[in-house]
Amino acid sequence: MKSHGRLSIHASTKPRDLMAPQPLAGAWTARVLTLYPEMFPGTLGHSLLGRAHDQGLWRLEVQNIREHGIGKHRTVDDTPAGGGPGMVLRADVLDAALAASGKTRGKWPTIYLSPRGKPFDQSMARALAQTDGVTLLCGRFEGVDQRVLDKHRIQEVSLGDFVLTGGEIAAQALIDATVRLIPRVLGNAESTVEESFSQGLLEHPQYTRPTEWDGRPIPEILLSGHHAQIAAWRRAQAEALTKERRPDLWRAYLERQGKDPETGQELSDAHTIAAKGETKD
Protein backbone atom coordinates (compact mmCIF):
# COMPACT_ATOMS: atom_id res chain seq x y z
CA MET A 1 0.00 0.00 0.00
CA LYS A 2 1.28 3.40 -0.95
CA SER A 3 1.30 6.06 1.72
CA HIS A 4 -0.33 9.39 0.91
CA GLY A 5 1.34 11.22 3.75
CA ARG A 6 -0.01 12.55 7.00
CA LEU A 7 -2.74 15.15 7.25
CA SER A 8 -1.79 18.33 9.03
CA ILE A 9 -4.04 20.92 10.64
CA HIS A 10 -3.11 24.54 11.21
CA ALA A 11 -4.97 27.75 11.98
CA SER A 12 -5.60 30.30 9.24
CA THR A 13 -7.13 33.78 9.17
CA LYS A 14 -8.37 33.20 5.62
CA PRO A 15 -11.77 31.48 5.35
CA ARG A 16 -11.81 28.31 3.28
CA ASP A 17 -13.89 28.53 0.10
CA LEU A 18 -14.95 24.92 0.64
CA MET A 19 -16.90 25.99 3.71
CA ALA A 20 -19.24 28.06 1.53
CA PRO A 21 -22.21 26.40 -0.18
CA GLN A 22 -21.20 24.96 -3.53
CA PRO A 23 -24.00 25.27 -6.11
CA LEU A 24 -24.63 22.35 -8.42
CA ALA A 25 -23.67 22.73 -12.06
CA GLY A 26 -26.44 24.56 -13.89
CA ALA A 27 -28.23 25.55 -10.66
CA TRP A 28 -30.98 28.14 -11.12
CA THR A 29 -29.54 31.55 -10.26
CA ALA A 30 -31.07 34.80 -9.04
CA ARG A 31 -28.93 37.89 -9.68
CA VAL A 32 -30.09 40.93 -7.74
CA LEU A 33 -28.99 44.50 -8.43
CA THR A 34 -29.74 46.70 -5.43
CA LEU A 35 -28.59 49.75 -3.49
CA TYR A 36 -28.99 47.73 -0.28
CA PRO A 37 -27.16 44.39 -0.68
CA GLU A 38 -27.25 43.91 3.10
CA MET A 39 -30.99 43.19 2.78
CA PHE A 40 -30.12 39.84 1.18
CA PRO A 41 -30.52 36.94 1.60
CA GLY A 42 -33.08 38.05 4.20
CA THR A 43 -35.94 35.57 4.37
CA LEU A 44 -34.38 33.59 1.52
CA GLY A 45 -31.66 32.33 3.84
CA HIS A 46 -34.07 30.51 6.15
CA SER A 47 -36.26 27.41 6.21
CA LEU A 48 -36.59 25.27 3.07
CA LEU A 49 -35.14 27.87 0.69
CA GLY A 50 -32.09 28.42 2.88
CA ARG A 51 -31.50 24.68 3.11
CA ALA A 52 -31.92 24.29 -0.65
CA HIS A 53 -29.37 27.07 -1.19
CA ASP A 54 -26.89 25.32 1.09
CA GLN A 55 -27.47 22.12 -0.88
CA GLY A 56 -26.62 23.92 -4.10
CA LEU A 57 -30.09 23.59 -5.63
CA TRP A 58 -30.14 27.32 -6.42
CA ARG A 59 -27.76 30.27 -6.26
CA LEU A 60 -28.08 33.90 -5.11
CA GLU A 61 -25.79 36.65 -6.44
CA VAL A 62 -26.16 40.19 -5.09
CA GLN A 63 -24.52 43.26 -6.59
CA ASN A 64 -24.33 46.76 -5.11
CA ILE A 65 -25.47 49.31 -7.70
CA ARG A 66 -23.60 52.07 -5.85
CA GLU A 67 -20.27 50.51 -6.83
CA HIS A 68 -20.98 51.90 -10.29
CA GLY A 69 -21.94 55.38 -9.11
CA ILE A 70 -20.54 58.53 -10.70
CA GLY A 71 -17.75 60.63 -9.21
CA LYS A 72 -16.20 60.82 -5.78
CA HIS A 73 -19.52 60.37 -4.00
CA ARG A 74 -20.70 57.44 -6.14
CA THR A 75 -23.83 59.30 -7.27
CA VAL A 76 -26.51 56.95 -8.59
CA ASP A 77 -29.47 59.27 -9.16
CA ASP A 78 -30.50 62.70 -10.38
CA THR A 79 -33.57 64.94 -10.58
CA PRO A 80 -36.37 64.00 -13.03
CA ALA A 81 -36.13 65.52 -16.51
CA GLY A 82 -38.99 67.97 -16.90
CA GLY A 83 -39.19 68.63 -13.19
CA GLY A 84 -41.02 66.94 -10.37
CA PRO A 85 -40.34 65.58 -6.89
CA GLY A 86 -37.92 62.83 -5.94
CA MET A 87 -34.93 61.36 -7.72
CA VAL A 88 -34.45 58.91 -10.60
CA LEU A 89 -31.77 56.21 -10.91
CA ARG A 90 -29.39 57.08 -13.75
CA ALA A 91 -29.29 55.04 -16.95
CA ASP A 92 -25.48 55.09 -17.20
CA VAL A 93 -25.10 53.78 -13.65
CA LEU A 94 -27.59 50.96 -14.15
CA ASP A 95 -26.10 50.09 -17.54
CA ALA A 96 -22.69 49.66 -15.92
CA ALA A 97 -24.19 47.56 -13.12
CA LEU A 98 -25.95 45.29 -15.63
CA ALA A 99 -22.75 44.90 -17.64
CA ALA A 100 -20.78 44.00 -14.51
CA SER A 101 -23.35 41.43 -13.38
CA GLY A 102 -21.85 38.95 -15.83
CA LYS A 103 -22.88 37.07 -18.93
CA THR A 104 -26.01 34.96 -18.87
CA ARG A 105 -26.62 31.56 -20.36
CA GLY A 106 -29.66 30.06 -22.06
CA LYS A 107 -33.05 31.46 -21.12
CA TRP A 108 -32.37 34.31 -18.68
CA PRO A 109 -34.83 37.23 -18.40
CA THR A 110 -34.08 40.57 -16.76
CA ILE A 111 -36.87 41.99 -14.60
CA TYR A 112 -37.42 45.40 -13.06
CA LEU A 113 -39.73 45.29 -10.02
CA SER A 114 -42.20 48.07 -10.75
CA PRO A 115 -45.82 48.86 -9.72
CA ARG A 116 -46.63 49.59 -13.38
CA GLY A 117 -45.45 46.16 -14.54
CA LYS A 118 -47.26 42.97 -15.45
CA PRO A 119 -48.83 41.38 -12.33
CA PHE A 120 -46.75 38.55 -10.91
CA ASP A 121 -48.70 35.32 -10.52
CA GLN A 122 -48.22 31.57 -10.14
CA SER A 123 -48.00 30.96 -13.89
CA MET A 124 -45.14 33.47 -14.13
CA ALA A 125 -43.38 31.77 -11.22
CA ARG A 126 -43.68 28.43 -13.02
CA ALA A 127 -42.27 29.97 -16.20
CA LEU A 128 -39.32 31.53 -14.34
CA ALA A 129 -38.58 28.21 -12.64
CA GLN A 130 -38.05 26.74 -16.12
CA THR A 131 -35.37 29.30 -17.01
CA ASP A 132 -31.66 29.15 -16.23
CA GLY A 133 -31.92 32.17 -13.96
CA VAL A 134 -33.16 35.73 -13.67
CA THR A 135 -31.63 39.17 -13.13
CA LEU A 136 -33.71 41.38 -10.84
CA LEU A 137 -33.31 45.15 -10.79
CA CYS A 138 -34.51 46.73 -7.54
CA GLY A 139 -35.57 50.33 -8.01
CA ARG A 140 -35.61 53.14 -5.46
CA PHE A 141 -36.83 56.72 -5.24
CA GLU A 142 -39.07 57.70 -8.22
CA GLY A 143 -37.89 54.83 -10.41
CA VAL A 144 -35.27 54.32 -13.11
CA ASP A 145 -34.41 56.08 -16.36
CA GLN A 146 -36.62 54.59 -19.09
CA ARG A 147 -33.72 54.43 -21.55
CA VAL A 148 -31.95 51.62 -19.69
CA LEU A 149 -35.18 49.59 -19.63
CA ASP A 150 -35.54 50.06 -23.38
CA LYS A 151 -31.91 49.27 -24.21
CA HIS A 152 -31.82 46.01 -22.27
CA ARG A 153 -35.45 45.07 -23.04
CA ILE A 154 -36.14 44.72 -19.34
CA GLN A 155 -39.51 43.27 -18.39
CA GLU A 156 -41.43 45.19 -15.72
CA VAL A 157 -43.19 43.04 -13.12
CA SER A 158 -45.48 44.17 -10.31
CA LEU A 159 -46.16 42.37 -7.04
CA GLY A 160 -49.52 44.11 -6.69
CA ASP A 161 -51.43 47.36 -6.83
CA PHE A 162 -49.45 49.12 -4.13
CA VAL A 163 -46.17 51.01 -3.80
CA LEU A 164 -43.12 49.94 -1.77
CA THR A 165 -40.08 52.04 -0.88
CA GLY A 166 -37.93 49.79 -3.05
CA GLY A 167 -37.88 46.56 -5.03
CA GLU A 168 -35.99 44.42 -2.52
CA ILE A 169 -39.03 42.95 -0.75
CA ALA A 170 -40.72 42.29 -4.08
CA ALA A 171 -37.55 40.63 -5.39
CA GLN A 172 -37.41 38.29 -2.39
CA ALA A 173 -41.07 37.38 -2.84
CA LEU A 174 -40.54 36.64 -6.54
CA ILE A 175 -37.48 34.50 -5.81
CA ASP A 176 -39.29 32.62 -3.03
CA ALA A 177 -42.29 31.82 -5.24
CA THR A 178 -40.00 30.66 -8.05
CA VAL A 179 -37.35 28.67 -6.18
CA ARG A 180 -39.91 26.56 -4.33
CA LEU A 181 -41.01 25.18 -7.72
CA ILE A 182 -37.51 23.91 -8.54
CA PRO A 183 -37.31 20.10 -8.23
CA ARG A 184 -36.14 18.80 -4.82
CA VAL A 185 -36.48 22.18 -3.07
CA LEU A 186 -39.72 21.31 -1.24
CA GLY A 187 -39.00 17.60 -1.03
CA ASN A 188 -42.62 16.64 -1.74
CA ALA A 189 -43.48 17.48 -5.36
CA GLU A 190 -47.19 16.94 -4.64
CA SER A 191 -47.18 20.02 -2.41
CA THR A 192 -46.99 22.31 -5.44
CA VAL A 193 -49.77 20.45 -7.29
CA GLU A 194 -52.57 20.89 -4.75
CA GLU A 195 -51.82 24.36 -3.44
CA SER A 196 -53.52 27.65 -4.31
CA PHE A 197 -53.54 28.73 -7.97
CA SER A 198 -52.04 25.45 -9.25
CA GLN A 199 -55.40 24.56 -10.85
CA GLY A 200 -56.58 28.16 -11.20
CA LEU A 201 -58.44 27.97 -7.88
CA LEU A 202 -57.79 29.07 -4.32
CA GLU A 203 -56.79 26.26 -1.99
CA HIS A 204 -59.39 24.36 0.01
CA PRO A 205 -59.45 24.67 3.86
CA GLN A 206 -56.84 22.61 5.75
CA TYR A 207 -57.22 20.80 9.11
CA THR A 208 -55.04 18.71 11.43
CA ARG A 209 -55.08 17.31 14.98
CA PRO A 210 -56.72 17.63 17.43
CA THR A 211 -59.88 16.18 15.86
CA GLU A 212 -61.96 18.67 17.87
CA TRP A 213 -60.71 22.01 19.09
CA ASP A 214 -62.60 24.77 20.89
CA GLY A 215 -65.86 23.00 20.07
CA ARG A 216 -64.99 22.95 16.38
CA PRO A 217 -64.63 19.47 14.83
CA ILE A 218 -62.76 18.56 11.66
CA PRO A 219 -65.31 17.99 8.84
CA GLU A 220 -66.36 14.36 9.07
CA ILE A 221 -65.68 13.68 5.38
CA LEU A 222 -61.94 14.25 5.95
CA LEU A 223 -61.90 11.45 8.55
CA SER A 224 -63.87 8.99 6.40
CA GLY A 225 -60.95 7.47 4.51
CA HIS A 226 -62.89 7.72 1.22
CA HIS A 227 -60.27 9.39 -0.95
CA ALA A 228 -62.55 10.05 -3.94
CA GLN A 229 -65.16 11.72 -1.73
CA ILE A 230 -62.46 13.74 0.04
CA ALA A 231 -61.08 14.92 -3.32
CA ALA A 232 -64.59 15.93 -4.44
CA TRP A 233 -65.22 17.82 -1.17
CA ARG A 234 -61.90 19.67 -1.48
CA ARG A 235 -62.62 20.65 -5.09
CA ALA A 236 -66.08 21.93 -4.11
CA GLN A 237 -64.60 23.96 -1.26
CA ALA A 238 -61.91 25.42 -3.53
CA GLU A 239 -64.51 26.40 -6.12
CA ALA A 240 -66.77 28.00 -3.51
CA LEU A 241 -63.91 30.02 -1.98
CA THR A 242 -62.68 31.17 -5.38
CA LYS A 243 -66.16 32.22 -6.49
CA GLU A 244 -66.68 34.19 -3.26
CA ARG A 245 -63.25 35.80 -2.81
CA ARG A 246 -61.77 36.05 -6.32
CA PRO A 247 -64.46 36.57 -8.98
CA ASP A 248 -61.72 37.30 -11.53
CA LEU A 249 -60.11 33.89 -11.00
CA TRP A 250 -63.53 32.22 -11.00
CA ARG A 251 -64.46 33.68 -14.38
CA ALA A 252 -61.14 32.58 -15.89
CA TYR A 253 -61.58 29.11 -14.38
CA LEU A 254 -65.07 28.73 -15.90
CA GLU A 255 -63.85 29.89 -19.29
CA ARG A 256 -61.10 27.26 -19.24
CA GLN A 257 -63.76 24.67 -18.39
CA GLY A 258 -65.81 25.74 -21.42
CA LYS A 259 -68.56 27.24 -19.25
CA ASP A 260 -70.38 30.55 -19.37
CA PRO A 261 -68.81 32.88 -16.74
CA GLU A 262 -72.23 34.36 -15.98
CA THR A 263 -74.38 31.21 -15.66
CA GLY A 264 -71.84 28.44 -15.17
CA GLN A 265 -73.57 26.44 -17.88
CA GLU A 266 -71.72 24.50 -20.57
CA LEU A 267 -71.11 26.55 -23.70
CA SER A 268 -71.85 25.19 -27.16
CA ASP A 269 -68.88 24.46 -29.41
CA ALA A 270 -69.55 27.67 -31.33
CA HIS A 271 -69.61 29.75 -28.15
CA THR A 272 -66.49 28.07 -26.83
CA ILE A 273 -64.64 28.80 -30.04
CA ALA A 274 -65.80 32.42 -30.03
CA ALA A 275 -64.71 32.84 -26.39
CA LYS A 276 -61.24 31.61 -27.31
CA GLY A 277 -61.07 33.90 -30.34
CA GLU A 278 -60.88 30.93 -32.74
CA THR A 279 -62.73 30.09 -35.94
CA LYS A 280 -63.73 26.78 -37.49
CA ASP A 281 -62.52 25.70 -40.92
N, C-alpha and C positions, 0 to 999 in steps of 0.2 A: 504493500500500500504506500502510495506517495503522500508525503506530508505536505500540507498546504500552509504550514506556518502557524503561528499562534496569534490569536486575536488580541489586540491591545485596545484599551479604553483610556481616553484622556479628555479633559475638559476643554471646551472651546466657547468663545464668545460669539461665534458666528452660527446662527441657526442652520440646521440641516434641511436642505430642500426636500429630502425624503419624508420629513415629518409633516409636510403640507399635503393636503388632499391631491391625489393624482387623477385627473379626469381620464376617462376611457377614451380611446381613439374615436374621433367622430362624435363625441358627446355634444348634445345640444347646448348652445352657448348664448347667454344674454350679455350683451355689451351695453353698458349704461353710461351716457355722457351727462354729467351733472356738475353743478357748482358746489354741491355738498356731498362729496364721496363718503364722508363719515356716517351718512345715513344708511349706508349699505354694509353688510347684508340685511340689517334690520330683522324683520320677521322671517326673512328667507333663510336665516341661519339657524332656525329652530325646528323642532318637531320633524315630520317626515321629509320636508324639503331640505332641511339642514343635514339630515342623515343621508339623503340621496346625493347631496353635494359632496359629502365626505367620501361616499362610495364611488364618486366619479361619474355618476349617471347624468350630471349636467354641470355646467361651468358658469361662473359669474365673473365678468371683467368690468371694472369700474374706472372711469377716467375723469379727472378733474378738468372741467372746461377752462378754469381760470389759468391753468398752465399755458394756455395759448392766448392769454390776454395781451393787449397792446400797451407798450411803453413800460416805464418804471413801475407803475402801480398796477400792471396787469389788468387794464380796463377791459371789460367784457360787454359793456352796454353803452347806449347813448340815447339822447332824447328822440321821440318819434318825429319823423319827417312830416311836415305839415302842422306840427304843434299838437298839444294834448298832454295829459298827465302821464306820469310814470316813465319807465325806461324800457328800451327794446334791446334784446341781445343782438350783437353785431353779426352780420353775415360772414365777414372775414374771419372772425374768431371761431365761429362754429364750423366753417369750412376747414380750418386748420385742425380743429379737434376731430372732425370726421376723418380727415386724411390720416391723422396719427393713430386712429383707433385700429388700424390694420386692415389688410385685405380680407375679403369674405370669400367663402366657398359655396358653391351650389346655390340653393334657394335661400336667400338671406335678406329679408325686408328691413327697411329702416323706418321707424315709426316716431312721430312726434306726438307726445301726449298733450292733447288740446281739447278744450270744451267745444270747439266747433267741428271736431272730427267725426268720423263714422262711429256710431255706438259700438262699444266692445261687447261681445256676447259669447256664448258657449261655442257657437260654430266657428267664430274667429279664433278662439283658443285652440280648438281642434286643428284648424288649418295651420296655426303657428307651430303646434307641436309636431307637425309633419315637415317643418323646414329644418335647415341645418343650424339655424340660430336667428337672432334678431338684434338689431341695434336700436336702442331706445334713447331718444333725446328728451331730456327733462327741461322744460322751459321755466322761466321765472319772470317776475315783473309783469310787463304788458305783453310779453310774447317774444317771438323771434322775427328777424327780418325775413320777409316772404321770399326774397331772392335765393336764400340758401335752401329753402324747401323746394323751390322750383328746380334749381340746378341738380339736386340730388334725388329728385322725384320722391320726396319723403311723404309717406302716408300719414295723415292725421287721424288719430284715434281718440275717442272720448270715453271716459269711464261713466259718464252720466251727465244729466242736465244740472250741473252745479259747478262752482269755481273753487279750485284749491289754490294755495299760495305757490305751489310748484308742482312739477310732474313726478316727484320722487315717490309719493304714496301711490299714485296711479300706476307707475312703473312696477312697483312691488306687487300690486294686485294683479296686473297683467302677467307678470312672470309666474306668480303663484298659480293662477288659473291654468297656465300653459304647462308648466313643469309637471304638475300632478297627473297630466294625461300621458306623460312619457312612460313607456313600458318599464315595469319594475319599481317605479317610484312609490306607488301606493301599496304594492305587494299583492293586493286583491283586485284584479282587473275588473271584476264584476261591480265593484264600487262605483266606477265611472259610468256604468251602463244604466243603473237604476236611479241615479240621482237627478236632481232638478235639471230641466232643460234638455236632458239627453234624448228624450222622445218628443221634445217640443212642449212638455207639460211641467208644471211645478211638481215637486216631490210630494208623495203621500205622507200622512202623519206617521211618526215613528214611536215605538213603545219598547220598554224593557222592564226588567224586574225592579221593584216588587210587582206582583200580579195585580194588587190593589193598593193604591196610595191615596191618602186623604179622602177616602170615600169614592175614589175614581178608579174603576176597574179597566184593565186592558180590554178592548173589544173582543168579544168571545170568538169571533171568526179567526183571529190571529192565534188562538190557542187550540184550534180544532185539528190541526195537522193536515187539513185538506189543501194542498198546495195550489190547485187550480182555482178553488174558491177564494183563497187568500189573494192570489194574483188578480182575480177579477175585482175583489173589494178594493185593493190598492189602486187599480186603474180607475175605478169609479171615483175614489176619493181624490186622486190627482186631477181628474177632469173637472170635478166640482170646484176644487180650490182654484184651478186655473180660470174657469169661467167666472168665478166670483171676484178674484183678485187681479187678474191680468186679462181683461177682455181682448187686448191686442194679440196676445199669445193664443188665446182661445180661437179667435177668428182664423189666424194662420193655421192652427192645428186642424180645424174643420175643412179648410180649403185643401190641405194636403190629403185629407181623408175623402175628398170628392164630395163634400157636403156643403149645403148652403149655409154661409155664416150667420144668416138671420134666423132661419128656421131649424137648422140642424138636419134637414132632410137630405136624402141622397139626390145629387144632381144627375140629370140625364147626361149622356155622352156629349151631346152638343154643348150643354151648359158647362160641363167640365172642361171641354176643349177651349171654349170662349174665355173661361176664368184663367186658364193658363196662357192665353194669348196665342193659341195654336189654331191651325186650320186643317181640315181633312183634305185628302187628295180628291 
